[in-house]
Amino acid sequence: MGALRRRGPASVAEPWKGTGGTYDATLALMVTKRSVSLSDDVAKAVEAASKEDGVSFSAWLSGAAERQLRVRQGLRGVAAWESESGALTAEEIAAGEALLGRLLSGVSGMASRVRRRP
C-alpha cells in the first residue's frame, strides 16, 4: 500500500508540520499482505459492500476483522468481570442492551448509565 499524502494547516500541537500556512506530510501506513480464500458468495457480498461504503475490498475486510476483534475483546472482558463478580443479572443485561440500543441509535443516554454493583 502506498503512502498517504495530506495537506492542511500547520498546528501548534503538531509542530513538525512546518510553520507555513500549509504543510505536506507523508504518512507511511504499515500493512501486511495476506492471501485469503473466500466463498464466491462472500466475495461478491464484500465487493458490493466495499463499493457501497466507498472503500477498497481490503479496507472493508480489514474493518470487518477489526470489529470482530473488538467483539472478542469485549466478550473476554465480560468473562473476566463475571469471574470476579459473578454472572450478570437479568436486570444488568437488560440495562446493557438498552444502553447499547441508545448508543447505536445515536442517542447518548449517558445520564442513565448502567448501575454498578456496590
N, C-alpha and C positions, 0 to 999 in steps of 0.2 A: 504494500500500500504506500502511496506517495505521501509527501508532506502536505500539510495544510497551510495555505497562505492566508494570513489575516491582516486586515488593515483597519485602523481605527485610531481614536485619540490617545495620546500619552496619558499616563496616570501617575500621581504621586505614589500610590500604593504599588505601582509596578514600574520602578524607575528604569529598568533595563529596556523599556520600550522607547527610550530616547527622550529628548527634551523638546522636539518639534511638535507641531500640531497633529501629525500623523506618524505612524510607525509601520515598519514591515517586519514581521516576525515569522519565522518558520518553525512550526511545531511538529516534531517528528513523532509519529504515532507508532508505538511498538505493537506489532501483530505477529501471530504465529499462524502460518498456513497449515491447514489440515485438509485431508481428503475425507469426505463423509459420503455415505450412501444413504439415500432416501428413497422411499417408495415413490413411484410416479405420481400418485395422488397427492402425497405430502409435498413433493417438489413443486407441483403445479399450484397447490394452495399457497405455499410460501412465496412463489414467484408473483402470484396475484396480490397477496398481502403486501409484499415489499413495494410493488408498483403503487398500490393504493396509498401506502404510507410515505412514498417518495424517498425510499432508501434502497440501498443495494440488497441483493439476496443475502450476501454475507453479513451486512449490518443488521438485517432483520433477524437472521439466525442467532447472531451474537446477542442481540437484545433479548430474544426469547430464552437463551441459555442463562443470561444474567438474571432474568426474572425468576426462572426455575431455581437457580442457586440461592436467591434471596428467600424464596419459599422454604427451601430445605433448611436454611439457617434459622428462619423463624420457627419452624417445627422443632428444631433441636433446642432452641431457646425455651419454648413451651415445655418440652420434655424435661429440661434441666430444672425449670421453675417448679414443675409438678413433682419432681423427685425430692425437692426440698420442702415444698409447701402442701403437697397433696394434690389430688386431682382437682381440676377446675369444677366449680359447681355449675348447675344448670343456669343459675342467675348470672354468673360471671361469663359463661359462654354466650348467653343471650345479650348481655351488655356489650360484649366484644363484637358480636355480629352486628348489633345496632350501630355501634361506633364505626365499624368498617363500612357499613352501608352509607352512613353520612359522609364519610371521607371520600368514598368512591363517587358519590353524587355531587361532590363539590361543596357540601355544607360542612363547615368545620366541626361544630358540635363539641368544641373543646371545653365548653363550660360544663358539660355533663359527662365528664370522664368516668371511666370505669372505676368503681370504688375499690380501693386497695384493702387488703386484709390487714388487720392490726398486727 
